[in-house]
Amino acid sequence: MEYYLVKWKGWPDSTNTWEPLQNLKCPLLLQQFLNDKHNYLSQVKKGKAITVKDNNKALKPAVAEYIVKKAKQRIALQRWQDELNRRKNHKGMIFVENTVDLEGPPSDFYYINEYKPAPGISLVNEATFGCSCTDCFFEKCCPAEAGVLLAYNKNQQIKIPPGTPIYECNSRCQCGPDCPNRIVQKGTQYTLCIFRTSNGCGWGVKTLVKIKRMSFVMEYVGEVITSEEAERRGQLYDNKGITYLFDLDYESDEFTVDAARYGNVSHFVNHSCDPNLQVFNVFIDNLDTRLPRIALFSTRTINAGEELTFDYQMKGSGDISSDSIDHSPAKKRVRTVCRCGAVTCRGYLN
């Protein structure tokens, strides 16, 4: 007869008991236990899959250790998922998944919903004027005042080419929250999943629902720092092989967004040389052209379960440049190998 060592919730380890299978009324935990056991025994070592038949009377210590670690990881990831959903201010839910390894939540990452200015940097988040339209889709509106076209069509899809700025209605405008020119400011509307990739790229982000082409997906947010500070941090990040700096170079190169420690879901979006997300500069309440908000829109229809990616060398202007994400003005940088697997892969992130 099989017996299982049971840890009773709310009781000390001294009260643990060995119980036969028929005493256990926890089918989900049992299934997770069996799945973890199977995953460990079938994992690849030295290029060969282990097919050990478990005929012993007791689990091998290494298997038992793995199952315990996996259970603790599952609890930690669930707590992190709950925390992310408490902190977010948008409609879309966030899920967390790791079926690849024992990696838990990042230890030095803090979820934020908007730019976090570094000491000495001021972000003016109140517009000085707004529109008085009764129908912003047909009337002269904020984009026209800025000398550009309305960015969206009636289906809330972006209709302007990359490189054209987006001017949305702001807090001074008389139009309501259902205004067709309020898209990015509503935040992510899709259910997304931060997941552990199996190709060595660490964490990634996939959508759990279908996303139509040319739709707003998420903002890229983080700590706003000077370009000089970005240069210093960039050298450190290059040595670690991480990439989180995005230059705000719509009209000047004064500021950079660093999402290494402070960010949202976009912190976990991986690079691809053939991405399904495109960068656009957005202005809402803050009309300072040195500090645009960075929005990511889908370039095509993205199916449920598909990973989200954008090109780390993509600028808000729509150009490919070496002065984009994690590419501050330094001439000599450590080159990071690209693992996107695209047919058009350039081989390196920088």
Helices and strands as residue ranges (DSSP letters): E 3-6, G 13-15, E 17-20, G 21-23, H 27-41, E 44-45, E 48-49, H 61-87, E 94-97, E 110-111, E 116-117, H 142-145, E 166-167, G 184-186, E 192-196, E 203-207, E 216-220, E 223-226, H 227-240, E 245-248, E 255-258, E 262-263, G 265-268, E 270-271, E 277-283, E 293-298, E 309-310
